[in-house]
Amino acid sequence: MADIKIDVKGETCPVPLVEMRKALKKAAPGEIVEVEGTHPASKKEIPMAVESLGAELVGVEEEDGVWKIRIRK
Amino acid sequence: MVDETKPDKATIIVHSGDMDKIYSALIVANGALSMGMEASLYFTFWGLQRLQKGGLEKGPLSKMHYMGLGKSMIKSRMKKANVASLEHLFKDFKELGGKVIACEMTMEIMGVSKEDLDQNLIDEYGAVGTYIHEARDSKITLFI
């Protein structure tokens, strides 16, 4: 489903945010980037970054401490 | 669509060469870049020493350094917490378009030449005017 998938499970501040940004830079407009991680603050902060970047937050899910955030560029 | 036009800016003076403060500067800068801002780091005084070849990770801890004992303790705890290395953070900073300015006056005072500095890290050389020029229209400015 996602065009670009990044796995930042186990990574801590600021790596999840940075990897999301790098992936979004590489994505073409309209493509979906999916970020999967465990760092609690990033689950809140990635959506904040998505908003400031003017991208679209498609969805946020969490299961057993692992969150998945989907973003459309 | 991601709006890439006229982003806000963060400019940070890196005056300290202490390891923990270099971490703060790079983490804040990378956060700013990740959230769509531009970011510039102005390395001056003790901070400039970290731009010397092989000098990035060499800074002491700002408190409880204890001749290197405190630093190695903190480093092992950082490793356990999976904190990225300064080299990793610097690489991300550059990849996201961050800019590094080295202070020329500090180079003169400390007797540091361009050959002593890691050219891969530095984008330009400047003085206070370069900082003010960017800082005056920055949303975030910090002195670390």
Backbone of each chain as ProteinMPNN parsed JSONL, in Angstrom:
{"seq_chain_A": "MADIKIDVKGETCPVPLVEMRKALKKAAPGEIVEVEGTHPASKKEIPMAVESLGAELVGVEEEDGVWKIRIRK", "coords_chain_A": {"N_chain_A": [[0.831, -1.208, 0.0], [1.857, 1.264, 0.915], [4.096, 3.576, -0.654], [6.681, 4.208, 0.086], [8.47, 2.772, 2.682], [9.496, 3.176, 6.015], [11.51, 2.022, 8.672], [11.843, 2.69, 11.949], [12.026, 1.483, 14.357], [12.979, 1.211, 17.711], [14.709, 3.312, 17.482], [15.697, 6.556, 18.698], [14.991, 10.012, 19.698], [16.64, 12.436, 17.656], [15.992, 10.793, 15.551], [13.661, 9.309, 14.398], [12.017, 11.432, 13.483], [13.721, 12.768, 11.721], [14.232, 10.745, 9.832], [11.703, 10.418, 8.784], [11.406, 12.887, 7.526], [13.446, 12.773, 5.624], [12.529, 10.68, 4.024], [10.164, 11.755, 3.086], [11.112, 13.805, 1.559], [12.254, 12.428, -0.524], [10.085, 11.222, -1.671], [7.605, 11.241, -4.288], [5.185, 13.749, -5.253], [1.983, 13.017, -3.89], [2.593, 10.419, -3.301], [2.656, 7.76, -0.825], [4.07, 7.672, 2.368], [5.183, 5.465, 4.811], [5.764, 5.229, 8.187], [7.275, 3.357, 10.71], [7.552, 2.876, 14.118], [8.86, 3.036, 17.553], [9.451, 4.985, 19.408], [8.049, 6.957, 21.846], [7.478, 9.852, 21.956], [7.769, 10.624, 19.314], [5.534, 9.682, 18.036], [3.639, 11.577, 18.557], [4.936, 13.814, 17.605], [5.676, 13.489, 14.907], [3.201, 13.712, 13.465], [2.827, 16.484, 14.008], [4.96, 17.607, 12.622], [4.277, 16.822, 10.05], [2.069, 18.387, 9.629], [3.259, 20.979, 9.697], [4.796, 20.732, 7.457], [3.014, 20.747, 5.489], [2.022, 18.451, 4.435], [-0.096, 15.498, 4.1], [-1.709, 13.883, 6.744], [-2.398, 10.598, 6.82], [-3.037, 8.428, 8.444], [-2.821, 7.163, 11.85], [-1.729, 4.506, 13.73], [-1.567, 2.217, 16.506], [-0.047, -0.62, 17.958], [0.7, -2.879, 20.441], [2.78, -1.196, 21.454], [4.084, -0.444, 19.165], [4.019, 1.955, 16.736], [2.395, 3.141, 13.737], [2.625, 5.332, 11.164], [1.031, 6.973, 8.562], [1.638, 8.909, 5.718], [0.733, 11.275, 3.254], [2.434, 12.733, 0.581]], "CA_chain_A": [[0.0, 0.0, 0.0], [2.722, 2.446, 0.988], [5.12, 3.645, -1.698], [7.972, 4.182, 0.777], [8.305, 2.327, 4.071], [10.705, 3.288, 6.824], [11.445, 1.34, 9.957], [12.689, 3.348, 12.953], [11.768, 0.818, 15.643], [14.161, 1.21, 18.58], [15.447, 4.577, 17.342], [15.219, 7.589, 19.592], [15.06, 11.41, 19.26], [15.624, 12.913, 16.719], [16.089, 9.962, 14.341], [12.396, 9.045, 13.682], [11.577, 12.659, 12.818], [14.652, 13.022, 10.619], [14.041, 9.735, 8.782], [10.423, 10.751, 8.143], [11.658, 14.038, 6.645], [14.262, 12.317, 4.49], [11.669, 9.87, 3.151], [9.185, 12.639, 2.452], [11.858, 14.562, 0.541], [12.498, 11.55, -1.672], [8.81, 10.802, -2.253], [7.003, 12.101, -5.31], [3.895, 14.256, -4.776], [0.901, 12.036, -3.957], [3.028, 9.109, -2.795], [2.438, 7.495, 0.6], [5.216, 7.251, 3.17], [4.747, 4.819, 6.045], [6.832, 5.189, 9.188], [6.945, 2.451, 11.794], [8.525, 3.087, 15.185], [8.485, 2.759, 18.943], [9.766, 6.142, 20.253], [6.722, 7.51, 22.165], [7.281, 11.27, 21.606], [7.691, 10.782, 17.857], [4.158, 9.394, 17.605], [2.953, 12.871, 18.616], [5.676, 14.876, 16.908], [5.66, 13.303, 13.45], [2.015, 14.413, 12.924], [3.053, 17.939, 14.063], [5.864, 17.931, 11.515], [3.515, 16.63, 8.817], [1.243, 19.578, 9.48], [4.076, 22.137, 9.294], [5.338, 20.504, 6.116], [1.92, 20.869, 4.533], [1.675, 17.144, 3.87], [-1.371, 15.023, 4.634], [-1.641, 12.748, 7.65], [-3.42, 9.651, 6.371], [-3.487, 7.634, 9.585], [-1.893, 6.781, 12.924], [-2.215, 3.338, 14.478], [-0.572, 1.663, 17.419], [-0.333, -1.953, 18.462], [1.781, -3.409, 21.285], [3.909, -0.267, 21.571], [4.643, -0.09, 17.854], [3.074, 2.803, 15.994], [2.562, 3.198, 12.288], [2.077, 6.607, 10.699], [1.006, 7.043, 7.093], [1.648, 10.304, 5.276], [0.731, 11.483, 1.8], [3.14, 13.963, 0.224]], "C_chain_A": [[0.864, 1.255, 0.0], [3.766, 2.404, -0.118], [6.523, 3.574, -1.086], [7.723, 3.775, 2.229], [9.596, 2.572, 4.827], [10.474, 2.705, 8.219], [12.406, 2.026, 10.927], [12.405, 2.756, 14.342], [13.075, 0.783, 16.454], [14.978, 2.489, 18.485], [14.845, 5.635, 18.256], [15.43, 8.979, 18.979], [16.455, 11.778, 18.768], [15.476, 12.032, 15.48], [14.731, 9.69, 13.652], [11.89, 10.241, 12.871], [12.42, 12.93, 11.561], [14.425, 12.026, 9.475], [12.723, 9.957, 8.033], [10.652, 11.859, 7.112], [12.445, 13.621, 5.4], [13.403, 11.547, 3.496], [10.686, 10.753, 2.387], [9.838, 13.48, 1.351], [12.023, 13.733, -0.726], [11.207, 11.177, -2.391], [8.344, 11.775, -3.338], [5.665, 12.603, -4.764], [2.801, 13.205, -4.949], [1.294, 10.674, -3.408], [2.818, 9.002, -1.285], [3.734, 7.016, 1.259], [4.68, 6.649, 4.463], [5.936, 4.695, 6.995], [6.393, 4.296, 10.332], [7.994, 2.601, 12.892], [7.983, 2.832, 16.557], [8.718, 3.96, 19.869], [8.469, 6.906, 20.553], [6.509, 8.962, 21.7], [7.102, 11.461, 20.096], [6.29, 10.508, 17.322], [3.328, 10.683, 17.614], [3.6, 13.879, 17.674], [5.7, 14.718, 15.393], [4.395, 13.938, 12.849], [2.147, 15.943, 12.961], [3.92, 18.38, 12.886], [5.128, 17.841, 10.184], [2.652, 17.865, 8.543], [2.089, 20.775, 9.028], [4.653, 21.975, 7.901], [4.251, 20.626, 5.044], [1.592, 19.556, 3.834], [0.372, 16.666, 4.529], [-1.168, 13.79, 5.521], [-2.777, 11.787, 7.288], [-3.934, 8.814, 7.54], [-2.395, 7.348, 10.595], [-2.493, 5.582, 13.637], [-1.142, 2.909, 15.455], [-1.005, 0.297, 17.908], [0.885, -2.473, 19.21], [3.018, -2.501, 21.306], [4.589, 0.096, 20.259], [3.616, 0.747, 17.108], [3.415, 2.841, 14.51], [1.883, 4.486, 11.827], [2.166, 6.659, 9.182], [0.808, 8.49, 6.66], [1.574, 10.367, 3.748], [1.432, 12.799, 1.499], [2.266, 14.825, -0.671]], "O_chain_A": [[0.651, 2.179, -0.786], [4.262, 1.336, -0.478], [7.431, 2.967, -1.654], [6.88, 4.355, 2.915], [10.674, 2.221, 4.347], [9.422, 2.869, 8.836], [13.624, 1.959, 10.759], [12.529, 3.438, 15.359], [14.125, 0.381, 15.953], [15.851, 2.727, 19.319], [13.65, 5.618, 18.551], [15.977, 9.107, 17.884], [17.416, 11.435, 19.456], [14.907, 12.46, 14.476], [14.647, 9.824, 12.431], [11.408, 10.098, 11.747], [11.899, 13.27, 10.499], [14.425, 12.404, 8.304], [12.627, 9.723, 6.828], [10.165, 11.787, 5.984], [12.154, 14.052, 4.284], [13.523, 11.729, 2.284], [10.413, 10.532, 1.207], [9.206, 13.819, 0.35], [11.947, 14.247, -1.842], [11.225, 10.855, -3.579], [8.651, 12.967, -3.304], [5.07, 11.955, -3.904], [2.692, 12.577, -6.002], [0.427, 9.862, -3.085], [2.803, 10.002, -0.568], [4.396, 6.095, 0.782], [3.832, 7.241, 5.13], [6.974, 4.131, 6.648], [5.292, 4.442, 10.863], [9.19, 2.469, 12.632], [6.822, 2.464, 16.732], [8.234, 3.959, 21.001], [7.848, 7.447, 19.638], [5.472, 9.271, 21.113], [6.372, 12.35, 19.659], [5.904, 11.036, 16.279], [2.431, 10.861, 16.789], [2.923, 14.684, 17.036], [5.741, 15.714, 14.67], [4.486, 14.631, 11.836], [1.649, 16.629, 12.069], [3.648, 19.392, 12.24], [5.325, 18.673, 9.298], [2.521, 18.322, 7.407], [1.71, 21.499, 8.107], [4.965, 22.963, 7.235], [4.539, 20.61, 3.848], [0.965, 19.545, 2.776], [-0.184, 17.34, 5.396], [-0.553, 12.803, 5.118], [-3.955, 12.115, 7.428], [-5.127, 8.524, 7.62], [-1.212, 7.294, 10.261], [-3.634, 5.634, 14.096], [0.04, 3.195, 15.265], [-2.172, 0.078, 18.232], [1.986, -2.5, 18.66], [4.15, -2.972, 21.192], [5.558, 0.855, 20.245], [2.489, 0.309, 16.877], [4.551, 2.609, 14.096], [0.696, 4.693, 12.08], [3.221, 6.423, 8.594], [-0.065, 9.197, 7.163], [2.254, 9.619, 3.046], [1.098, 13.841, 2.063], [2.682, 15.908, -1.082]]}, "seq_chain_B": "MVDETKPDKATIIVHSGDMDKIYSALIVANGALSMGMEASLYFTFWGLQRLQKGGLEKGPLSKMHYMGLGKSMIKSRMKKANVASLEHLFKDFKELGGKVIACEMTMEIMGVSKEDLDQNLIDEYGAVGTYIHEARDSKITLFI", "coords_chain_B": {"N_chain_B": [[0.179, 18.321, -0.887], [3.558, 19.192, -0.4], [4.641, 22.198, 0.846], [7.259, 23.985, -0.264], [8.084, 26.569, -0.318], [9.689, 29.533, 0.725], [10.712, 28.889, 3.555], [10.578, 28.944, 7.216], [13.228, 29.947, 9.458], [15.953, 28.628, 11.445], [18.557, 29.705, 13.444], [21.616, 28.98, 14.906], [24.063, 29.701, 17.284], [26.998, 28.083, 17.894], [28.833, 28.037, 20.445], [29.975, 26.652, 22.48], [32.164, 23.871, 22.955], [31.579, 21.59, 24.169], [30.674, 18.177, 24.486], [27.988, 17.402, 25.134], [26.605, 19.728, 24.601], [27.027, 20.113, 21.912], [25.543, 18.007, 21.005], [22.979, 18.984, 21.78], [22.748, 21.226, 20.079], [22.831, 20.046, 17.503], [20.659, 18.29, 17.605], [18.47, 20.009, 17.988], [18.728, 21.528, 15.647], [18.39, 19.544, 13.67], [15.813, 18.765, 14.242], [14.448, 21.104, 13.585], [14.979, 21.23, 10.803], [13.687, 18.899, 10.037], [11.088, 19.573, 10.515], [10.511, 21.257, 8.529], [11.876, 23.677, 8.477], [14.597, 25.96, 7.639], [18.03, 25.589, 8.573], [20.846, 26.925, 10.254], [24.135, 26.584, 11.487], [26.385, 28.295, 13.468], [29.623, 28.076, 14.052], [31.704, 28.972, 16.619], [34.415, 30.149, 18.712], [34.97, 27.822, 21.313], [33.395, 25.955, 20.192], [34.221, 25.822, 17.563], [36.411, 24.162, 17.601], [35.387, 21.642, 17.374], [35.029, 21.3, 14.728], [37.443, 20.737, 13.743], [39.638, 18.498, 12.032], [38.713, 15.233, 12.713], [37.736, 15.988, 15.18], [35.126, 16.066, 16.064], [33.775, 14.321, 17.93], [35.238, 14.757, 20.157], [34.804, 16.496, 22.303], [34.652, 17.583, 25.766], [32.517, 16.655, 28.575], [30.035, 18.966, 29.661], [29.467, 19.162, 32.344], [30.493, 17.29, 35.213], [32.615, 15.926, 33.969], [34.908, 14.69, 34.883], [37.717, 14.07, 34.226], [37.256, 12.616, 31.917], [36.032, 10.326, 32.713], [33.337, 10.665, 33.461], [32.329, 11.374, 30.995], [32.684, 9.0, 29.499], [30.969, 7.385, 30.868], [28.464, 8.586, 30.406], [28.437, 8.314, 27.647], [28.259, 5.532, 27.376], [25.78, 5.122, 28.436], [24.252, 6.503, 26.613], [24.622, 4.954, 24.394], [23.33, 2.654, 25.153], [20.736, 3.636, 25.222], [20.391, 3.921, 22.6], [21.086, 6.309, 21.245], [21.852, 8.415, 18.545], [25.11, 8.84, 17.003], [27.301, 11.75, 17.059], [28.428, 12.109, 14.599], [26.631, 10.779, 12.932], [24.355, 12.411, 13.354], [25.298, 14.784, 12.299], [25.644, 14.113, 9.651], [22.999, 13.664, 8.87], [22.062, 16.254, 9.267], [23.411, 17.675, 7.254], [22.441, 16.332, 5.032], [19.765, 17.053, 5.037], [19.952, 19.612, 4.252], [21.087, 21.502, 5.945], [23.148, 24.247, 7.062], [26.562, 25.072, 7.606], [28.556, 27.405, 9.237], [31.769, 28.674, 9.696], [33.548, 30.511, 12.113], [35.629, 33.121, 11.277], [37.22, 34.858, 12.785], [37.663, 33.471, 15.162], [39.241, 31.436, 14.155], [41.545, 32.844, 13.597], [42.305, 33.755, 16.175], [42.696, 31.328, 17.535], [44.623, 30.249, 16.04], [43.986, 28.559, 13.935], [43.942, 26.981, 10.827], [42.379, 26.777, 7.549], [43.067, 24.324, 6.571], [43.247, 22.797, 8.82], [40.699, 22.305, 9.493], [37.729, 20.28, 9.043], [36.805, 20.08, 5.931], [34.614, 18.927, 4.736], [32.536, 19.374, 6.406], [32.014, 22.059, 6.511], [30.269, 24.845, 5.153], [30.501, 27.587, 4.652], [32.644, 30.46, 5.399], [32.601, 32.946, 7.866], [31.614, 36.038, 9.543], [30.333, 38.111, 12.204], [28.44, 39.612, 10.81], [27.375, 37.895, 8.897], [25.999, 36.138, 10.512], [24.052, 37.882, 11.754], [22.704, 38.745, 9.498], [21.329, 36.429, 8.737], [20.058, 35.747, 11.123], [18.305, 37.803, 11.706], [15.971, 37.454, 10.274], [15.065, 35.065, 11.298], [13.042, 32.579, 12.872], [13.728, 31.164, 15.052], [16.396, 31.633, 17.227], [19.375, 30.619, 18.762], [21.821, 30.433, 21.361], [24.359, 28.438, 22.037]], "CA_chain_B": [[1.448, 18.797, -1.467], [4.456, 19.835, 0.554], [4.959, 23.557, 0.438], [8.692, 24.202, -0.038], [8.409, 27.971, -0.554], [10.064, 30.439, 1.82], [10.573, 28.27, 4.872], [11.1, 29.63, 8.39], [14.641, 29.638, 9.687], [16.53, 28.529, 12.787], [20.007, 29.942, 13.409], [22.17, 28.627, 16.21], [25.489, 29.934, 17.515], [27.587, 26.994, 18.67], [29.994, 28.635, 21.106], [30.563, 25.62, 23.33], [32.682, 22.675, 22.287], [31.262, 20.445, 25.019], [29.971, 17.125, 23.752], [26.539, 17.413, 25.37], [26.021, 20.913, 23.968], [27.034, 19.866, 20.465], [24.336, 17.19, 20.827], [21.788, 19.853, 21.832], [22.699, 22.048, 18.866], [22.503, 19.231, 16.326], [19.311, 17.733, 17.733], [17.522, 21.097, 17.714], [18.83, 21.871, 14.227], [17.789, 18.473, 12.868], [14.371, 18.867, 14.476], [13.973, 22.236, 12.781], [15.014, 20.82, 9.395], [12.66, 17.868, 9.828], [9.766, 20.176, 10.548], [10.354, 22.124, 7.361], [12.6, 24.942, 8.559], [16.01, 25.962, 7.276], [18.825, 25.697, 9.794], [22.269, 27.26, 10.131], [24.936, 26.5, 12.71], [27.577, 29.165, 13.425], [30.598, 27.556, 15.011], [32.665, 29.969, 17.055], [35.168, 29.834, 19.923], [35.262, 26.415, 21.627], [32.612, 25.154, 19.253], [34.979, 25.652, 16.317], [37.338, 23.027, 17.753], [34.709, 20.406, 16.967], [35.091, 21.191, 13.265], [38.781, 20.309, 13.341], [39.657, 17.124, 11.522], [38.64, 14.212, 13.762], [37.454, 16.608, 16.476], [33.685, 16.152, 16.357], [33.348, 13.581, 19.131], [36.285, 14.91, 21.177], [34.493, 17.477, 23.343], [34.389, 17.083, 27.114], [31.157, 16.842, 29.085], [30.004, 20.305, 30.273], [29.479, 18.949, 33.801], [30.866, 15.942, 35.641], [33.476, 15.268, 32.977], [35.817, 13.879, 35.697], [38.865, 13.616, 33.426], [36.853, 11.675, 30.869], [35.267, 9.214, 33.288], [31.917, 11.024, 33.343], [31.973, 11.335, 29.571], [32.528, 7.626, 29.003], [29.764, 6.835, 31.485], [27.32, 9.111, 29.657], [28.456, 7.71, 26.307], [27.766, 4.152, 27.41], [24.325, 5.197, 28.649], [23.66, 6.939, 25.339], [24.669, 3.802, 23.506], [22.264, 1.776, 25.625], [19.461, 4.261, 24.833], [20.408, 3.955, 21.134], [21.198, 7.679, 20.753], [22.729, 8.48, 17.368], [26.405, 9.5, 17.218], [27.366, 13.115, 16.519], [28.727, 11.967, 13.179], [25.345, 10.43, 12.305], [23.49, 13.596, 13.386], [25.869, 15.776, 11.389], [25.368, 13.633, 8.293], [21.582, 13.964, 8.634], [21.954, 17.711, 9.193], [23.843, 18.091, 5.916], [21.554, 15.736, 4.025], [18.514, 17.805, 5.012], [20.205, 20.953, 3.744], [21.6, 22.405, 6.974], [24.337, 25.003, 6.654], [27.551, 25.285, 8.674], [29.437, 28.551, 9.034], [32.885, 28.704, 10.645], [33.919, 31.89, 12.449], [36.998, 33.413, 10.847], [38.003, 35.491, 13.85], [38.1, 32.399, 16.062], [40.35, 30.74, 13.501], [42.716, 33.689, 13.77], [42.681, 33.742, 17.599], [43.147, 29.995, 17.938], [45.676, 29.794, 15.142], [43.463, 27.418, 13.174], [43.85, 27.279, 9.4], [41.342, 26.005, 6.854], [43.564, 22.951, 6.405], [43.028, 22.077, 10.083], [39.267, 22.044, 9.657], [37.15, 19.275, 8.165], [36.124, 20.836, 4.875], [33.337, 18.285, 4.387], [31.49, 19.828, 7.313], [31.827, 23.514, 6.452], [29.714, 25.404, 3.92], [31.127, 28.88, 4.413], [33.367, 31.115, 6.47], [31.974, 34.246, 8.01], [31.765, 36.796, 10.778], [29.067, 38.449, 12.846], [27.492, 40.118, 9.82], [26.701, 36.739, 8.28], [25.037, 35.648, 11.511], [22.94, 38.827, 11.895], [21.976, 38.724, 8.234], [20.391, 35.298, 8.765], [19.293, 35.686, 12.381], [17.263, 38.834, 11.784], [14.672, 36.934, 9.834], [14.869, 33.701, 11.789], [12.011, 32.408, 13.895], [14.412, 30.626, 16.23], [17.854, 31.805, 17.319], [19.859, 30.109, 20.051], [23.257, 30.533, 21.646], [24.643, 27.221, 22.823]], "C_chain_B": [[2.282, 19.471, -0.381], [4.851, 21.195, 0.007], [6.425, 23.858, 0.75], [9.073, 25.672, -0.196], [8.664, 28.728, 0.746], [9.872, 29.849, 3.216], [11.07, 29.185, 5.998], [12.53, 29.165, 8.646], [14.979, 29.492, 11.162], [18.029, 28.777, 12.653], [20.565, 29.749, 14.817], [23.661, 28.956, 16.258], [25.999, 28.793, 18.383], [28.902, 27.511, 19.243], [30.732, 27.58, 21.929], [31.08, 24.459, 22.493], [32.38, 21.427, 23.099], [30.377, 19.447, 24.268], [28.457, 17.223, 23.898], [25.869, 18.608, 24.68], [26.029, 20.814, 22.443], [25.828, 18.972, 20.119], [23.089, 18.067, 20.786], [21.645, 20.633, 20.532], [22.242, 21.227, 17.663], [21.092, 18.653, 16.4], [18.267, 18.812, 17.427], [17.531, 21.429, 16.22], [18.165, 20.814, 13.348], [16.274, 18.439, 13.04], [13.775, 19.97, 13.612], [13.91, 21.861, 11.301], [13.9, 19.818, 9.099], [11.261, 18.451, 9.811], [9.623, 21.279, 9.507], [11.045, 23.471, 7.437], [13.971, 24.81, 7.893], [16.79, 26.048, 8.577], [20.281, 26.007, 9.477], [22.935, 27.141, 11.487], [26.185, 27.354, 12.525], [28.552, 28.693, 14.479], [31.623, 28.621, 15.333], [33.337, 29.492, 18.337], [35.384, 28.339, 20.153], [34.503, 25.494, 20.696], [33.399, 24.846, 17.983], [35.939, 24.458, 16.387], [36.708, 21.716, 17.297], [34.706, 20.23, 15.453], [36.488, 20.827, 12.782], [38.73, 18.85, 12.917], [39.677, 16.124, 12.681], [38.221, 14.75, 15.122], [36.007, 16.549, 16.938], [33.266, 15.507, 17.677], [34.268, 13.857, 20.333], [35.957, 15.847, 22.33], [34.286, 16.842, 24.712], [32.91, 17.244, 27.463], [31.122, 18.194, 29.806], [29.986, 20.239, 31.8], [29.866, 17.516, 34.073], [31.7, 15.197, 34.596], [34.422, 14.289, 33.683], [36.927, 13.231, 34.876], [38.471, 12.541, 32.4], [36.009, 10.514, 31.381], [33.763, 9.435, 33.131], [31.461, 10.914, 31.907], [31.776, 9.887, 29.109], [31.308, 6.962, 29.634], [28.513, 7.281, 30.704], [27.26, 8.466, 28.268], [27.927, 6.273, 26.329], [26.255, 4.134, 27.66], [23.603, 5.624, 27.367], [23.589, 5.774, 24.368], [23.529, 2.839, 23.851], [20.891, 2.308, 25.174], [19.358, 4.395, 23.311], [20.398, 5.382, 20.561], [22.207, 7.698, 19.596], [24.041, 9.186, 17.713], [26.36, 10.911, 16.643], [27.613, 13.07, 15.011], [27.448, 11.677, 12.38], [24.442, 11.68, 12.225], [23.974, 14.656, 12.404], [25.564, 15.408, 9.937], [23.915, 13.933, 7.918], [21.376, 15.467, 8.439], [22.305, 18.2, 7.783], [22.884, 17.564, 4.848], [20.236, 16.506, 3.916], [18.737, 19.274, 4.644], [20.665, 21.96, 4.78], [22.919, 23.038, 6.543], [25.257, 25.234, 7.844], [28.458, 26.445, 8.318], [30.522, 28.517, 10.114], [33.313, 30.15, 10.849], [35.398, 32.134, 12.141], [37.849, 34.024, 11.947], [38.515, 34.455, 14.845], [39.292, 31.665, 15.467], [41.643, 31.51, 13.701], [43.238, 33.625, 15.219], [43.315, 32.407, 17.982], [44.272, 29.468, 17.043], [45.259, 28.564, 14.343], [43.385, 27.809, 11.698], [42.761, 26.42, 8.772], [41.753, 24.541, 6.697], [43.338, 22.121, 7.669], [41.578, 21.641, 10.232], [38.77, 21.016, 8.648], [36.268, 19.974, 7.119], [34.775, 20.228, 4.48], [32.186, 18.802, 5.242], [31.101, 21.274, 7.062], [31.299, 23.995, 5.096], [30.312, 26.759, 3.602], [31.848, 29.411, 5.634], [32.776, 32.502, 6.616], [32.259, 34.893, 9.348], [30.379, 37.179, 11.281], [28.007, 38.923, 11.848], [26.693, 39.006, 9.157], [25.643, 36.2, 9.225], [23.824, 36.57, 11.594], [22.057, 38.805, 10.643], [20.941, 37.594, 8.217], [19.495, 35.328, 9.987], [18.14, 36.677, 12.404], [15.936, 38.386, 11.188], [14.48, 35.451, 10.172], [13.791, 33.67, 12.862], [12.632, 31.9, 15.189], [15.886, 31.008, 16.152], [18.28, 31.361, 18.713], [21.361, 30.315, 20.153], [23.592, 29.358, 22.563], [26.132, 27.138, 23.143]], "O_chain_B": [[1.764, 20.223, 0.445], [5.322, 21.329, -1.122], [6.79, 23.975, 1.92], [10.26, 25.999, -0.209], [7.939, 28.573, 1.729], [8.982, 30.261, 3.96], [11.879, 30.084, 5.767], [12.977, 28.142, 8.128], [14.378, 30.141, 12.019], [18.697, 28.134, 11.843], [20.04, 30.293, 15.789], [24.425, 28.543, 15.385], [25.491, 28.565, 19.481], [29.949, 27.429, 18.601], [31.956, 27.616, 22.053], [30.506, 24.112, 21.46], [32.853, 20.338, 22.776], [29.469, 19.821, 23.525], [27.725, 17.137, 22.912], [24.725, 18.52, 24.234], [25.155, 21.359, 21.769], [25.181, 19.154, 19.088], [22.25, 17.933, 19.896], [20.561, 20.697, 19.952], [21.376, 21.656, 16.9], [20.408, 18.54, 15.382], [17.303, 18.566, 16.702], [16.477, 21.59, 15.605], [17.459, 21.146, 12.396], [15.541, 18.124, 12.102], [12.73, 19.79, 12.987], [12.918, 22.135, 10.626], [13.255, 19.877, 8.052], [10.357, 17.905, 9.18], [8.731, 22.123, 9.594], [10.838, 24.323, 6.573], [14.443, 23.706, 7.619], [16.267, 26.529, 9.581], [20.871, 25.436, 8.56], [22.375, 27.543, 12.506], [26.943, 27.176, 11.571], [28.326, 28.891, 15.673], [32.325, 29.115, 14.451], [32.878, 28.542, 18.97], [35.924, 27.655, 19.284], [34.933, 24.368, 20.444], [33.272, 23.769, 17.4], [36.241, 23.829, 15.373], [37.409, 20.792, 16.884], [34.416, 19.144, 14.95], [36.712, 20.632, 11.588], [37.894, 18.075, 13.382], [40.566, 16.175, 13.532], [38.338, 14.043, 16.123], [35.692, 16.934, 18.064], [32.496, 16.084, 18.444], [34.096, 13.263, 21.398], [36.76, 15.982, 23.253], [33.808, 15.712, 24.817], [32.154, 17.888, 26.735], [32.081, 18.54, 30.496], [30.443, 21.166, 32.467], [29.602, 16.627, 33.264], [31.517, 14.001, 34.371], [34.707, 13.207, 33.169], [37.058, 12.008, 34.837], [39.273, 11.668, 32.067], [35.359, 9.811, 30.608], [33.02, 8.54, 32.73], [30.366, 10.431, 31.62], [30.81, 9.585, 28.408], [30.683, 6.091, 29.028], [27.636, 6.478, 30.388], [26.187, 8.119, 27.775], [27.23, 5.852, 25.406], [25.542, 3.259, 27.168], [22.496, 5.168, 27.077], [22.623, 5.626, 23.619], [22.863, 2.29, 22.973], [20.008, 1.539, 24.796], [18.37, 4.914, 22.793], [19.783, 5.636, 19.526], [23.269, 7.079, 19.668], [24.079, 10.029, 18.609], [25.488, 11.232, 15.836], [27.081, 13.881, 14.252], [27.216, 12.243, 11.311], [23.85, 11.968, 11.185], [23.175, 15.338, 11.762], [25.267, 16.27, 9.109], [23.627, 14.391, 6.812], [20.62, 15.897, 7.567], [21.598, 19.022, 7.199], [22.561, 18.262, 3.887], [19.658, 16.601, 2.834], [17.812, 20.082, 4.718], [20.636, 23.162, 4.519], [23.692, 22.461, 5.778], [24.803, 25.548, 8.944], [29.056, 26.475, 7.242], [30.226, 28.351, 11.298], [33.428, 30.917, 9.894], [36.284, 31.458, 12.663], [39.046, 33.752, 12.042], [39.649, 34.54, 15.315], [40.235, 31.314, 16.176], [42.7, 30.925, 13.943], [44.435, 33.465, 15.457], [44.337, 32.365, 18.666], [44.801, 28.379, 17.267], [46.055, 27.656, 14.104], [42.825, 28.852, 11.36], [42.281, 25.462, 9.377], [40.913, 23.641, 6.691], [43.248, 20.895, 7.606], [41.266, 20.727, 10.995], [39.308, 20.893, 7.548], [35.145, 20.394, 7.401], [33.903, 20.922, 3.956], [31.019, 18.69, 4.868], [29.978, 21.675, 7.367], [31.805, 23.61, 4.041], [30.6, 27.064, 2.445], [31.697, 28.902, 6.744], [32.481, 33.166, 5.623], [33.025, 34.384, 10.166], [29.373, 36.63, 10.831], [26.817, 38.663, 12.028], [25.5, 39.149, 8.89], [24.538, 35.85, 8.81], [22.688, 36.102, 11.514], [20.83, 38.841, 10.729], [19.819, 37.776, 7.744], [18.317, 34.98, 9.911], [17.116, 36.431, 13.041], [14.883, 38.897, 11.57], [13.831, 34.701, 9.443], [13.647, 34.603, 13.652], [12.13, 32.168, 16.281], [16.551, 30.746, 15.15], [17.633, 31.684, 19.71], [22.07, 30.363, 19.147], [23.157, 29.303, 23.713], [26.572, 26.191, 23.794]]}, "name": "protein", "num_of_chains": 2, "seq": "MADIKIDVKGETCPVPLVEMRKALKKAAPGEIVEVEGTHPASKKEIPMAVESLGAELVGVEEEDGVWKIRIRKMVDETKPDKATIIVHSGDMDKIYSALIVANGALSMGMEASLYFTFWGLQRLQKGGLEKGPLSKMHYMGLGKSMIKSRMKKANVASLEHLFKDFKELGGKVIACEMTMEIMGVSKEDLDQNLIDEYGAVGTYIHEARDSKITLFI"}
